[in-house]
Amino acid sequence: MTGARRRYLLLFGAALLVVGGAVAALAFALWSDLDGAERATLQALVGQHATLLLLTALLVAAALGGLARVVDARWPGTAAKLAEQARLMHTVNPAHRLAEDAGAAELRVLAHEVNAIAAAHEAARADVQTRVAAAGQRLAQESGRLAALMAELPQAVLVCNAEGRILLYNARAARLLNDDSDGGDDTPVVGLGRSVYGLLDRALIDHALQRVAQRLGEEAAHFVALRAGAWLRARLVPVLNAQERLDGFVLMLDDVTRSVLADGARERLLRQLTEESRAGLANIRAAAEALQRHPDIDDTRRQRFTDVIGEEARRLSERLDAAQAPAPLRAPWPLEDMRAADLAQALHTGLAAAGVQAHVEAPMEPATWLSVDSHGLVRALTRFVVGRGLPAPTLGIAADAGHALLTLRWPGATPSERDDAVLDEVLARHGGEWWCVHDAAAGSSRLCVQLPLAEAAPGAALHNRPVYYDFDLFHQPGQTPELDARRLSELAYTVFDTETTGLDPGAGDEIISIGALRIVNGRLLENEHFSRLVDPRRPVSQVSQQVHGITPQMLAGQPGIEQVLPAFHRFAEDTVLVAHNAAFDMRFLQLKEAATGVRFEQPVLDTLLLSALVHPGHADAEHRLEAIADRLGVPVVARHTALGDAMVTGQVLLKMIPLLAQRGILTLGQARDASRKTVYATLDY
């Protein structure tokens, strides 16, 4: 009940008491003025008509109650609803309008005038927004440039505040660190507002920060971290504030696992070669010194020493041949992405400079990109053609089964010399091979060179530029156990929803879908979402299928809840859980604690209860998710899908936070305490 309606009822009750008191006083005065006979006559008359008088009193009371109800509906009740609707207009939904068809005529006129003012205000606001958008266009361009630069960086980059909360990362960082999640699970572990110490050992980062503390801003610190079996080389650069104090840091990461393993293999190979060669060299030296000291030794013993030298030399030669490093153990060589057509043109130019006129086949597919050392490859192939005197070769490059095949075709036989150490060395850097083929029927031969394709065409990242940054997190306080004292606008949330086989978890219904998004610093991060189907290992009712559209065929082969729920738990860590009618979803999660070993202990907010707080005068049907979204101006998309409902719930929460603030509900603790007092709080989980 609103304050206005409470005051109205109190005033109406007081008026009834005054009228009743006046009637009682008048009756007492009349009674006092009567003599004994008149009083007896009046008593007899009242006694004869007591039933009629009682019915008359009840009818008067009912009439007064009906009158009070009508007056309440026309004045206080309508005024309360108009106040709530006006509050919506000037806070979260400027397009909302007051109802002009309810209440007293004066209130309908007032609603019409308020709507006219709101329309004028919205027009002025639209004009201001247009001006702001024009003024912010340059800022948007700068953001786009930042995103493009981040996307093009060859390294994984994380920018963190002083507490280690991630406030910027690029797509390479997401791929590098998310791909390493435990157990092959693809749950995102990199996200805005998350702690970098959940990804890398805190001791390593603290040590690096201590190293740069003495000469802040003048140098960077380097360290190597081991994560999920991968070796990451990190470079830490401090970020300073205006007072030259540490405000955060930048981490640039490279995956050096292959290099570390190759270096280790090379070291083991060299150590083995050294140890195995030492004894052979000692035997050769001893035999040679014996021959030098005894030049007149007999032929039999001389032959024996000579055989020792020859045998040990043969063994050393075999060890050296066996110890030739395969491609993965050779020192890394920089390879660059290059279009196949550009490589063909570069080779054509190189051959022309050497006096060989080559022909390039029809233009190649422009989307074919190679990862090559173009300079070394052109030199080696030019040397091969010129050294063997190959006449007028025809050059072609084509993609072939996961790699590229470069061919040089010329008339005549294959060259008699089949070995080429220079070409072998260059192709070893690429992990490729070469061979020659003779086509007797065509009277021609060709050189085939296998080259690696680039992982992705340069510039593809422009269509997937990172939007994962929020520099306001530089000053965002870290997560602490004292969450109840934190303002709602400062918290990080995980908004989630579930779809199930039915509506009765106690009777064995199961979760078949979980969808969730995160809210950090007042932003709904649509790029950082969680969406999983779950095999319930039981039938899905037809009624449920008609609601959410998830069929048994869609669930076949999906992971069970014991795999999905721990992944969702990791996604939601260090956040406040939010759901609409959270009691329903939380009950399903609680029933799986024993089977999965996962317990959700963080605070929970329910937008159903919050709606009852900000709109106490609305009926039950007006607290449904669709009704709330319509009232707050939130578009409803993908309704009755877990991820779609989570997105709508997240946008509703962001709209509700300023409405709660107007009612003095600013902190998480205040929101939870107020929610417990609503009528819907009886749905406990």
C-alpha positions as CSV (number, residue, x, y, z in Angstrom):
1,M,0.0,0.0,0.0
2,T,1.4,3.4,-1.0
3,G,1.7,6.3,1.4
4,A,-1.0,8.3,-0.4
5,R,-3.5,5.6,-0.1
6,R,-2.6,4.9,3.5
7,R,-3.1,8.6,4.3
8,Y,-6.4,8.6,2.4
9,L,-7.7,5.6,4.4
10,L,-6.6,7.2,7.7
11,L,-8.4,10.4,6.7
12,F,-11.6,8.6,5.7
13,G,-11.5,6.6,9.0
14,A,-11.0,9.8,11.0
15,A,-14.0,11.4,9.2
16,L,-16.2,8.4,10.0
17,L,-15.1,8.6,13.7
18,V,-16.0,12.3,13.8
19,V,-19.4,11.7,12.2
20,G,-20.0,8.8,14.5
21,G,-19.0,10.8,17.5
22,A,-21.3,13.7,16.5
23,V,-24.2,11.3,16.0
24,A,-23.5,9.7,19.4
25,A,-23.3,13.1,21.1
26,L,-26.6,14.1,19.5
27,A,-28.3,10.9,20.6
28,F,-27.0,11.3,24.2
29,A,-28.3,14.9,24.3
30,L,-31.7,13.7,23.1
31,W,-31.8,10.9,25.6
32,S,-30.9,13.2,28.4
33,D,-33.8,15.6,27.5
34,L,-36.5,12.8,27.7
35,D,-38.5,12.0,30.9
36,G,-39.0,8.5,32.2
37,A,-42.1,7.7,30.2
38,E,-40.6,9.0,26.9
39,R,-37.5,6.9,27.5
40,A,-39.5,3.8,28.1
41,T,-41.5,4.4,25.0
42,L,-38.2,4.9,23.0
43,Q,-36.7,1.7,24.4
44,A,-39.8,-0.3,23.4
45,L,-39.8,1.2,19.9
46,V,-36.0,0.4,19.4
47,G,-36.5,-3.1,20.7
48,Q,-39.4,-3.7,18.3
49,H,-37.3,-2.5,15.3
50,A,-33.7,-3.7,16.3
51,T,-33.3,-5.9,13.3
52,L,-34.3,-3.2,10.9
53,L,-32.0,-0.7,12.6
54,L,-29.1,-3.3,12.4
55,L,-29.7,-3.9,8.7
56,T,-29.8,-0.1,8.2
57,A,-26.5,0.3,9.9
58,L,-24.9,-2.5,7.9
59,L,-26.2,-1.0,4.7
60,V,-24.9,2.4,5.6
61,A,-21.5,0.8,6.4
62,A,-21.5,-1.0,3.1
63,A,-22.4,2.2,1.3
64,L,-19.7,4.1,3.0
65,G,-17.2,1.3,2.2
66,G,-18.3,1.3,-1.5
67,L,-18.0,5.0,-1.5
68,A,-14.5,4.8,-0.1
69,R,-13.5,2.2,-2.7
70,V,-14.8,4.3,-5.5
71,V,-13.1,7.5,-4.2
72,D,-9.9,5.5,-3.7
73,A,-10.0,4.1,-7.3
74,R,-10.7,7.6,-8.7
75,W,-8.2,9.5,-6.6
76,P,-5.5,7.9,-4.4
77,G,-5.2,4.6,-6.3
78,T,-5.0,6.3,-9.7
79,A,-2.7,9.0,-8.4
80,A,-0.3,6.2,-7.1
81,K,-0.2,4.5,-10.5
82,L,0.3,7.8,-12.3
83,A,3.2,8.5,-10.0
84,E,4.8,5.1,-10.8
85,Q,4.3,5.7,-14.5
86,A,5.8,9.2,-14.3
87,R,8.8,7.8,-12.4
88,L,9.3,5.3,-15.3
89,M,9.2,8.2,-17.8
90,H,11.9,10.3,-16.2
91,T,14.2,7.5,-15.2
92,V,14.4,4.4,-17.5
93,N,11.8,4.7,-20.2
94,P,11.1,8.2,-21.7
95,A,8.8,6.7,-24.3
96,H,6.3,5.5,-21.6
97,R,3.1,7.5,-21.3
98,L,0.5,7.9,-18.5
99,A,-2.9,6.2,-18.8
100,E,-5.5,8.9,-19.7
101,D,-8.6,6.7,-19.3
102,A,-8.7,6.0,-15.6
103,G,-9.5,8.0,-12.4
104,A,-11.3,11.2,-11.9
105,A,-11.7,13.7,-14.7
106,E,-9.2,16.1,-13.1
107,L,-6.6,13.3,-13.0
108,R,-7.3,12.4,-16.7
109,V,-6.7,16.0,-17.6
110,L,-3.5,16.0,-15.5
111,A,-2.3,12.8,-17.2
112,H,-2.9,14.3,-20.6
113,E,-0.9,17.4,-19.7
114,V,1.9,15.4,-18.3
115,N,2.1,13.3,-21.5
116,A,2.3,16.5,-23.5
117,I,5.2,17.7,-21.4
118,A,6.8,14.2,-21.7
119,A,6.5,14.4,-25.5
120,A,8.1,17.8,-25.6
121,H,10.8,16.6,-23.2
122,E,11.5,13.5,-25.3
123,A,11.8,15.6,-28.4
124,A,14.3,17.9,-26.7
125,R,16.1,14.9,-25.3
126,A,16.3,13.4,-28.8
127,D,17.8,16.6,-30.1
128,V,20.4,16.6,-27.2
129,Q,21.2,13.0,-28.0
130,T,21.7,13.8,-31.6
131,R,24.2,16.5,-30.7
132,V,26.0,14.3,-28.2
133,A,26.2,11.5,-30.8
134,A,27.7,14.0,-33.3
135,A,30.2,15.2,-30.7
136,G,31.1,11.6,-29.7
137,Q,31.7,10.4,-33.2
138,R,35.4,11.2,-32.9
139,L,35.6,9.2,-29.7
140,A,33.9,6.3,-31.4
141,Q,36.5,6.5,-34.2
142,E,39.3,6.5,-31.6
143,S,37.7,3.4,-30.0
144,G,37.6,1.7,-33.4
145,R,41.2,2.5,-34.0
146,L,42.1,1.1,-30.6
147,A,40.1,-2.1,-31.4
148,A,41.8,-2.4,-34.8
149,L,45.3,-2.0,-33.3
150,M,44.5,-4.5,-30.6
151,A,43.2,-7.0,-33.2
152,E,46.4,-6.6,-35.3
153,L,48.8,-7.1,-32.4
154,P,50.7,-10.4,-32.8
155,Q,50.6,-10.9,-29.0
156,A,48.0,-11.6,-26.5
157,V,47.4,-8.5,-24.4
158,L,45.7,-8.0,-21.0
159,V,45.3,-4.7,-19.3
160,C,44.6,-4.9,-15.6
161,N,44.0,-2.4,-12.8
162,A,46.1,-2.3,-9.7
163,E,43.9,-5.1,-8.1
164,G,44.5,-7.4,-11.0
165,R,40.9,-7.0,-12.5
166,I,40.9,-7.3,-16.3
167,L,39.7,-4.2,-18.0
168,L,40.9,-4.8,-21.6
169,Y,41.9,-7.9,-23.6
170,N,42.2,-8.7,-27.3
171,A,40.9,-11.7,-29.2
172,R,44.4,-13.4,-29.2
173,A,44.3,-13.3,-25.3
174,A,40.9,-14.9,-25.3
175,R,42.0,-17.7,-27.7
176,L,45.3,-18.3,-25.9
177,L,44.0,-18.5,-22.4
178,N,40.5,-19.9,-23.0
179,D,41.8,-22.7,-25.1
180,D,43.9,-23.8,-22.1
181,S,41.0,-24.2,-19.7
182,D,41.1,-27.4,-17.7
183,G,39.8,-30.6,-19.1
184,G,39.3,-29.2,-22.6
185,D,36.3,-27.3,-21.5
186,D,35.6,-24.2,-23.6
187,T,34.0,-22.1,-20.8
188,P,35.4,-18.5,-21.1
189,V,37.9,-17.7,-18.3
190,V,39.0,-14.4,-19.7
191,G,36.5,-11.6,-19.1
192,L,36.1,-8.0,-18.0
193,G,36.2,-7.6,-14.3
194,R,37.6,-11.1,-13.7
195,S,40.9,-11.4,-11.8
196,V,44.0,-12.1,-13.8
197,Y,45.3,-14.1,-10.8
198,G,42.8,-16.8,-11.7
199,L,44.7,-17.2,-15.0
200,L,48.4,-16.7,-13.9
201,D,50.2,-17.4,-10.7
202,R,49.9,-14.3,-8.5
203,A,53.4,-14.7,-7.1
204,L,54.9,-14.3,-10.6
205,I,53.0,-11.1,-11.2
206,D,53.7,-9.7,-7.8
207,H,57.4,-10.4,-8.3
208,A,57.4,-8.6,-11.6
209,L,55.6,-5.6,-10.1
210,Q,58.3,-5.5,-7.4
211,R,61.0,-5.5,-10.0
212,V,59.5,-2.5,-11.8
213,A,58.7,-0.6,-8.5
214,Q,62.2,0.8,-8.1
215,R,62.2,2.3,-11.6
216,L,58.5,2.8,-12.2
217,G,57.7,3.6,-15.8
218,E,61.3,3.2,-17.0
219,E,61.4,-0.6,-17.6
220,A,59.3,-3.7,-18.0
221,A,59.6,-7.0,-16.3
222,H,59.7,-10.4,-18.0
223,F,58.7,-13.8,-16.7
224,V,57.6,-17.2,-17.9
225,A,54.5,-18.9,-16.6
226,L,53.3,-22.5,-17.0
227,R,49.6,-22.8,-17.6
228,A,47.8,-26.0,-18.4
229,G,50.9,-27.5,-19.8
230,A,51.7,-24.5,-22.0
231,W,54.7,-22.2,-21.5
232,L,53.8,-18.5,-21.7
233,R,56.4,-15.8,-22.0
234,A,55.0,-12.6,-20.4
235,R,56.1,-9.0,-20.5
236,L,54.7,-6.7,-17.8
237,V,54.6,-2.9,-18.3
238,P,53.3,-0.7,-15.5
239,V,50.5,1.9,-16.1
240,L,50.9,5.1,-14.1
241,N,48.3,7.6,-12.9
242,A,48.7,11.4,-12.7
243,Q,50.6,11.1,-9.4
244,E,53.1,8.7,-11.0
245,R,51.8,5.8,-8.9
246,L,50.9,2.4,-10.1
247,D,47.4,2.4,-11.5
248,G,47.5,-0.9,-13.3
249,F,49.7,-2.9,-15.6
250,V,49.7,-4.4,-19.1
251,L,50.6,-8.0,-19.8
252,M,51.8,-9.2,-23.2
253,L,51.8,-12.9,-23.6
254,D,53.4,-15.3,-26.2
255,D,53.0,-19.0,-26.3
256,V,56.6,-20.3,-26.4
257,T,55.8,-23.9,-25.7
258,R,57.2,-25.2,-29.0
259,S,60.3,-23.2,-28.6
260,V,60.9,-24.4,-25.0
261,L,60.3,-28.0,-26.0
262,A,62.6,-27.6,-29.1
263,D,65.3,-26.0,-27.0
264,G,65.1,-28.8,-24.5
265,A,65.2,-31.5,-27.2
266,R,68.2,-29.7,-28.8
267,E,70.0,-29.6,-25.4
268,R,69.3,-33.3,-24.8
269,L,70.5,-34.2,-28.3
270,L,73.8,-32.2,-27.9
271,R,74.4,-33.7,-24.4
272,Q,73.8,-37.2,-25.8
273,L,76.0,-36.6,-28.8
274,T,78.8,-35.2,-26.6
275,E,78.7,-38.1,-24.1
276,E,78.6,-40.7,-26.9
277,S,81.4,-39.1,-28.9
278,R,83.8,-38.6,-26.0
279,A,84.7,-42.3,-25.7
280,G,85.1,-42.7,-29.5
281,L,87.3,-39.6,-29.7
282,A,89.4,-41.0,-26.8
283,N,90.0,-44.3,-28.6
284,I,90.9,-42.5,-31.9
285,R,93.3,-40.3,-30.0
286,A,94.9,-43.2,-28.1
287,A,95.4,-45.2,-31.4
288,A,96.8,-42.2,-33.2
289,E,99.3,-41.4,-30.4
290,A,100.4,-45.1,-30.3
291,L,101.2,-45.1,-34.0
292,Q,103.1,-41.8,-33.6
293,R,105.2,-43.1,-30.7
294,H,106.0,-46.4,-32.3
295,P,106.6,-45.8,-36.0
296,D,108.4,-49.2,-36.3
297,I,105.5,-51.2,-35.0
298,D,104.8,-54.5,-36.8
299,D,102.2,-54.7,-39.5
300,T,99.7,-56.7,-37.5
301,R,99.6,-54.3,-34.6
302,R,99.6,-51.3,-37.0
303,Q,96.6,-52.7,-38.8
304,R,94.8,-53.2,-35.4
305,F,95.3,-49.6,-34.5
306,T,94.2,-48.5,-38.0
307,D,91.1,-50.6,-37.7
308,V,90.3,-49.0,-34.3
309,I,90.6,-45.5,-35.8
310,G,88.4,-46.5,-38.8
311,E,85.8,-48.2,-36.7
312,E,85.5,-45.3,-34.2
313,A,85.4,-42.8,-37.1
314,R,82.6,-44.8,-38.7
315,R,80.6,-44.8,-35.5
316,L,81.1,-41.1,-35.0
317,S,79.9,-40.5,-38.6
318,E,76.8,-42.6,-37.9
319,R,76.1,-40.7,-34.7
320,L,76.4,-37.3,-36.5
321,D,74.1,-38.5,-39.3
322,A,71.5,-39.7,-36.7
323,A,71.8,-36.5,-34.7
324,Q,70.9,-34.2,-37.6
325,A,68.1,-32.1,-36.1
326,P,64.6,-32.7,-37.6
327,A,62.6,-29.6,-38.5
328,P,60.9,-29.2,-35.0
329,L,64.3,-29.0,-33.3
330,R,65.9,-26.5,-35.6
331,A,66.1,-22.9,-34.5
332,P,62.9,-21.0,-35.2
333,W,62.8,-18.8,-38.3
334,P,60.4,-15.9,-38.8
335,L,57.7,-16.6,-41.3
336,E,55.3,-13.9,-42.6
337,D,51.8,-14.1,-44.1
338,M,51.9,-13.5,-47.8
339,R,49.4,-13.8,-50.7
340,A,50.2,-16.7,-53.1
341,A,49.9,-14.3,-56.1
342,D,52.4,-11.9,-54.5
343,L,54.9,-14.8,-53.9
344,A,54.5,-15.9,-57.5
345,Q,55.2,-12.4,-58.7
346,A,58.2,-12.1,-56.4
347,L,59.6,-15.4,-57.8
348,H,58.9,-14.2,-61.4
349,T,60.8,-11.0,-60.7
350,G,63.7,-12.9,-59.1
351,L,64.0,-15.2,-62.1
352,A,63.9,-12.3,-64.6
353,A,66.7,-10.6,-62.7
354,A,68.8,-13.8,-63.2
355,G,68.1,-13.9,-66.9
356,V,65.3,-16.5,-66.9
357,Q,62.0,-15.7,-68.5
358,A,59.3,-17.5,-66.5
359,H,55.5,-17.6,-67.1
360,V,53.0,-17.2,-64.3
361,E,49.8,-19.3,-64.7
362,A,46.3,-17.8,-64.5
363,P,45.7,-15.5,-61.5
364,M,45.4,-17.4,-58.3
365,E,42.6,-17.3,-55.7
366,P,43.2,-14.0,-53.8
367,A,42.1,-15.6,-50.6
368,T,45.0,-18.0,-50.6
369,W,47.6,-16.9,-48.1
370,L,50.9,-18.5,-47.3
371,S,53.2,-18.4,-44.2
372,V,56.7,-18.1,-45.8
373,D,60.1,-16.7,-45.7
374,S,59.7,-15.1,-49.1
375,H,63.2,-13.7,-49.5
376,G,64.9,-17.1,-48.6
377,L,62.4,-19.0,-50.7
378,V,62.9,-16.9,-53.9
379,R,66.7,-17.0,-53.6
380,A,66.7,-20.8,-53.2
381,L,64.3,-21.5,-56.1
382,T,66.1,-19.0,-58.4
383,R,69.4,-20.7,-57.5
384,F,67.8,-24.1,-58.3
385,V,66.5,-23.0,-61.7
386,V,69.7,-21.1,-62.8
387,G,72.1,-23.7,-61.5
388,R,70.4,-26.5,-63.5
389,G,69.8,-24.4,-66.6
390,L,66.0,-25.0,-66.6
391,P,64.4,-23.4,-69.7
392,A,61.4,-21.0,-69.4
393,P,59.6,-22.5,-66.4
394,T,55.9,-22.0,-65.8
395,L,55.0,-21.1,-62.3
396,G,51.8,-22.0,-60.4
397,I,50.6,-22.1,-56.8
398,A,47.5,-23.8,-55.5
399,A,46.0,-24.8,-52.2
400,D,46.1,-28.6,-51.8
401,A,44.8,-30.6,-48.7
402,G,45.7,-28.2,-45.9
403,H,48.9,-26.8,-47.5
404,A,50.0,-25.0,-50.7
405,L,51.8,-26.6,-53.6
406,L,54.1,-24.4,-55.7
407,T,55.1,-25.9,-59.0
408,L,57.8,-25.0,-61.6
409,R,57.2,-26.8,-64.9
410,W,59.6,-26.8,-67.9
411,P,60.0,-28.9,-71.1
412,G,62.5,-31.7,-70.9
413,A,63.8,-34.2,-68.4
414,T,64.4,-33.8,-64.7
415,P,67.8,-32.5,-63.7
416,S,70.5,-35.2,-63.1
417,E,71.5,-33.6,-59.8
418,R,68.7,-34.4,-57.3
419,D,70.2,-33.0,-54.1
420,D,70.0,-29.3,-53.1
421,A,71.2,-28.5,-49.6
422,V,70.1,-24.8,-49.8
423,L,66.6,-25.6,-50.8
424,D,66.5,-28.4,-48.2
425,E,67.5,-25.9,-45.5
426,V,64.9,-23.2,-46.6
427,L,62.1,-25.7,-46.7
428,A,63.1,-27.1,-43.4
429,R,62.2,-23.7,-41.9
430,H,58.7,-24.0,-43.4
431,G,58.2,-27.7,-42.4
432,G,57.8,-28.4,-46.2
433,E,59.3,-30.7,-48.8
434,W,60.3,-30.7,-52.5
435,W,60.5,-33.3,-55.2
436,C,60.7,-33.6,-59.0
437,V,58.3,-35.4,-61.3
438,H,58.8,-36.3,-65.0
439,D,55.8,-36.6,-67.4
440,A,57.0,-38.7,-70.3
441,A,53.8,-38.3,-72.3
442,A,53.9,-34.5,-72.2
443,G,57.7,-34.4,-72.5
444,S,58.0,-32.1,-69.5
445,S,59.1,-32.1,-65.9
446,R,58.1,-30.2,-62.8
447,L,59.4,-29.2,-59.4
448,C,56.9,-29.5,-56.6
449,V,57.4,-27.5,-53.4
450,Q,55.1,-27.9,-50.4
451,L,54.5,-24.8,-48.4
452,P,52.3,-24.0,-45.3
453,L,49.1,-22.0,-45.5
454,A,48.6,-19.1,-43.2
455,E,46.2,-19.7,-40.3
456,A,44.0,-16.8,-41.2
457,A,44.1,-14.1,-43.9
458,P,45.5,-10.8,-42.5
459,G,42.8,-8.3,-41.9
460,A,40.2,-11.0,-41.0
461,A,40.3,-9.7,-37.4
462,L,38.8,-6.4,-38.7
463,H,35.5,-8.2,-38.7
464,N,36.0,-9.5,-35.2
465,R,37.5,-6.6,-33.5
466,P,37.6,-6.8,-29.7
467,V,35.1,-4.8,-27.8
468,Y,36.3,-6.2,-24.6
469,Y,37.4,-3.1,-22.7
470,D,36.1,-0.9,-20.0
471,F,38.7,1.7,-18.7
472,D,36.3,2.7,-15.9
473,L,37.4,-0.5,-14.2
474,F,40.7,1.2,-13.4
475,H,38.9,2.7,-10.4
476,Q,36.4,0.0,-9.7
477,P,36.9,-1.5,-6.2
478,G,37.7,-5.2,-6.0
479,Q,35.4,-8.0,-5.0
480,T,35.4,-8.4,-1.2
481,P,33.4,-10.6,1.2
482,E,31.5,-7.5,2.4
483,L,29.4,-7.4,-0.7
484,D,26.2,-6.3,1.2
485,A,27.8,-2.9,1.8
486,R,28.6,-2.4,-1.9
487,R,26.3,-0.3,-4.2
488,L,24.3,-2.1,-6.7
489,S,25.8,-0.1,-9.5
490,E,29.3,-1.2,-8.6
491,L,28.8,-5.0,-8.5
492,A,29.5,-7.6,-11.1
493,Y,26.6,-9.9,-11.9
494,T,25.9,-13.2,-13.7
495,V,22.4,-13.1,-15.1
496,F,21.2,-16.6,-15.9
497,D,18.2,-18.7,-16.8
498,T,17.5,-22.4,-17.2
499,E,15.2,-24.4,-19.4
500,T,13.9,-27.8,-18.0
501,T,12.1,-30.9,-18.8
502,G,9.2,-29.8,-16.6
503,L,8.2,-27.6,-13.7
504,D,8.7,-30.0,-10.7
505,P,12.4,-30.5,-9.7
506,G,11.3,-32.6,-6.7
507,A,9.6,-35.1,-9.0
508,G,12.7,-35.6,-11.1
509,D,12.6,-32.9,-13.8
510,E,16.0,-31.9,-15.0
511,I,17.9,-28.9,-16.5
512,I,18.3,-29.1,-20.3
513,S,19.7,-25.7,-21.0
514,I,21.6,-23.0,-19.1
515,G,22.2,-19.5,-20.5
516,A,24.0,-16.6,-18.8
517,L,25.7,-13.3,-19.4
518,R,27.8,-11.1,-17.2
519,I,27.2,-7.5,-16.1
520,V,30.4,-5.5,-15.3
521,N,30.5,-1.8,-14.4
522,G,26.9,-1.3,-15.5
523,R,27.4,-2.9,-18.9
524,L,25.8,-6.1,-20.2
525,L,28.7,-8.0,-21.9
526,E,26.9,-9.8,-24.7
527,N,30.3,-11.1,-26.0
528,E,31.0,-12.9,-22.7
529,H,28.1,-15.4,-22.5
530,F,27.6,-19.0,-21.4
531,S,25.1,-21.2,-23.3
532,R,25.0,-25.0,-23.0
533,L,22.5,-27.7,-23.8
534,V,22.4,-30.6,-21.2
535,D,21.4,-34.2,-21.8
536,P,18.8,-34.8,-19.0
537,R,18.9,-38.6,-19.5
538,R,15.1,-38.6,-19.2
539,P,12.2,-37.7,-21.6
540,V,11.2,-34.0,-22.2
541,S,7.5,-33.4,-21.8
542,Q,5.6,-32.2,-24.9
543,V,4.3,-29.2,-22.9
544,S,7.9,-28.1,-22.2
545,Q,8.9,-28.7,-25.8
546,Q,6.1,-26.4,-26.9
547,V,7.4,-23.7,-24.6
548,H,11.2,-23.7,-25.2
549,G,11.4,-25.6,-28.5
550,I,14.2,-28.0,-27.3
551,T,13.6,-31.5,-28.7
552,P,15.2,-34.8,-27.6
553,Q,17.1,-34.9,-30.9
554,M,18.8,-31.6,-30.0
555,L,19.9,-33.0,-26.6
556,A,21.3,-36.3,-28.0
557,G,25.0,-36.4,-27.5
558,Q,25.1,-33.3,-25.3
559,P,27.2,-33.4,-22.1
560,G,25.5,-34.2,-18.8
561,I,24.8,-31.8,-15.9
562,E,27.9,-33.1,-14.1
563,Q,30.1,-31.5,-16.9
564,V,28.0,-28.4,-17.5
565,L,27.3,-27.2,-14.0
566,P,31.0,-27.0,-12.9
567,A,31.7,-25.0,-16.1
568,F,28.8,-22.6,-15.3
569,H,30.1,-22.3,-11.7
570,R,33.5,-21.1,-13.0
571,F,31.8,-18.7,-15.3
572,A,29.8,-17.2,-12.4
573,E,32.5,-17.0,-9.8
574,D,33.1,-13.7,-8.0
575,T,29.7,-12.3,-9.1
576,V,26.2,-11.9,-7.8
577,L,23.7,-14.3,-9.4
578,V,20.5,-12.7,-10.9
579,A,17.5,-14.5,-12.3
580,H,13.7,-13.9,-12.7
581,N,11.8,-16.1,-10.3
582,A,15.2,-17.2,-9.0
583,A,13.6,-19.7,-6.5
584,F,12.7,-22.0,-9.4
585,D,16.2,-22.0,-11.0
586,M,18.1,-22.2,-7.8
587,R,16.1,-25.2,-6.7
588,F,17.3,-27.1,-9.7
589,L,20.9,-26.1,-9.0
590,Q,20.6,-27.1,-5.3
591,L,19.4,-30.5,-6.1
592,K,22.6,-31.2,-8.2
593,E,25.0,-30.2,-5.5
594,A,25.7,-33.8,-4.3
595,A,26.0,-35.2,-7.9
596,T,28.3,-32.4,-9.2
597,G,30.2,-31.3,-6.1
598,V,29.3,-27.7,-7.0
599,R,27.6,-25.3,-4.6
600,F,26.5,-21.8,-5.5
601,E,27.2,-19.7,-2.4
602,Q,27.2,-16.2,-3.8
603,P,24.3,-13.8,-3.2
604,V,21.2,-14.0,-5.4
605,L,18.9,-11.2,-6.6
606,D,15.5,-11.9,-8.1
607,T,14.1,-9.4,-10.6
608,L,10.6,-10.7,-9.7
609,L,11.1,-9.5,-6.1
610,L,12.8,-6.3,-7.3
611,S,9.8,-5.5,-9.5
612,A,7.5,-5.8,-6.5
613,L,9.7,-3.3,-4.8
614,V,9.7,-0.7,-7.5
615,H,6.1,-1.2,-8.6
616,P,4.2,-2.3,-5.5
617,G,0.8,-1.2,-6.8
618,H,0.8,-3.6,-9.8
619,A,-1.1,-6.9,-10.0
620,D,0.6,-10.3,-10.1
621,A,0.4,-10.5,-13.9
622,E,2.3,-7.2,-14.3
623,H,5.3,-8.8,-12.6
624,R,5.9,-11.3,-15.4
625,L,9.2,-10.9,-17.3
626,E,7.4,-9.8,-20.5
627,A,5.3,-7.2,-18.6
628,I,8.2,-5.8,-16.8
629,A,10.3,-5.6,-20.0
630,D,7.4,-3.8,-21.8
631,R,7.0,-1.4,-18.9
632,L,10.7,-0.5,-18.8
633,G,11.2,-0.3,-22.5
634,V,13.3,-3.4,-22.9
635,P,13.0,-5.4,-26.2
636,V,12.1,-9.0,-25.7
637,V,14.1,-11.3,-28.0
638,A,14.4,-15.1,-28.1
639,R,11.8,-15.5,-25.3
640,H,11.8,-18.9,-23.6
641,T,15.4,-19.7,-24.6
642,A,17.9,-19.7,-21.7
643,L,20.3,-17.2,-23.2
644,G,17.5,-14.9,-24.5
645,D,15.7,-14.8,-21.2
646,A,19.0,-14.1,-19.4
647,M,19.6,-11.2,-21.8
648,V,16.2,-9.7,-21.1
649,T,16.6,-10.2,-17.4
650,G,20.0,-8.4,-17.4
651,Q,18.6,-5.4,-19.2
652,V,15.7,-5.3,-16.8
653,L,18.1,-5.3,-13.8
654,L,20.0,-2.4,-15.3
655,K,16.8,-0.4,-15.7
656,M,15.7,-1.3,-12.1
657,I,18.8,-0.1,-10.3
658,P,18.0,3.6,-10.6
659,L,14.4,3.0,-9.7
660,L,15.6,1.2,-6.5
661,A,17.9,4.1,-5.8
662,Q,14.9,6.4,-5.8
663,R,13.4,4.3,-3.1
664,G,16.5,4.5,-1.0
665,I,17.7,1.0,-1.9
666,L,21.3,1.6,-2.9
667,T,23.3,-1.4,-1.7
668,L,23.1,-5.2,-2.2
669,G,22.3,-5.7,1.5
670,Q,19.4,-3.2,1.3
671,A,18.1,-4.9,-1.9
672,R,18.2,-8.3,-0.3
673,D,16.5,-7.2,2.9
674,A,13.8,-5.4,1.1
675,S,13.2,-8.4,-1.2
676,R,12.6,-10.6,1.8
677,K,9.7,-8.4,2.8
678,T,7.8,-8.8,-0.4
679,V,4.8,-11.2,-0.8
680,Y,6.7,-13.2,-3.4
681,A,9.6,-13.9,-1.0
682,T,7.6,-17.0,0.2
683,L,9.1,-18.8,-2.8
684,D,12.3,-19.7,-0.9
685,Y,15.2,-21.6,-2.3
